[in-house]
């Protein structure tokens, strides 16, 4: 297990840690929008672009880090609504990943009410930044998915 939920009030992880099941780089495949995606990162990076051929190149990248590199391309134009839509795409993919992989969903649920923080020295949007004053949108997104999963369990 990655943590002991009884002693935890803060869960830290890196979304780039392919070995951590909650990370966007973890290789937990899922089906979404008519395609199988190898990881959340593959889906997230591909959704930046309207070009179907380029999205397919990202989807079939060998590793999430390769997908991320392709997603940073300046040769291809990004969707005009990307800044507004980016968190929605990350959330959607993470939720579907959890619905596909019950062990990942359980790990997230086992974090109980812990604050989840994406530790990243250089990412002040998705992460905490080196001074811990970043927006931590990745951690907030995981906590939102956890809340939705918990609500669904309570309805059953």
Buried (B, 14 or more C-beta within 10 A) or exposed (E): EBBEBEEBEEBEBBBBBBEBBBBBBBBBEBEBEEBEBBBBBBBBBBBBBEBEEBBEBBBEBEBBBBBBEBBEBEEBEBBEEEEEBBBEBBBBBBBBBBBBBEEBBEBBBBBEEBBBBBBBEEBBBBBBBEEEEBBBBBBBBBBBBBEBBBEEEEEE
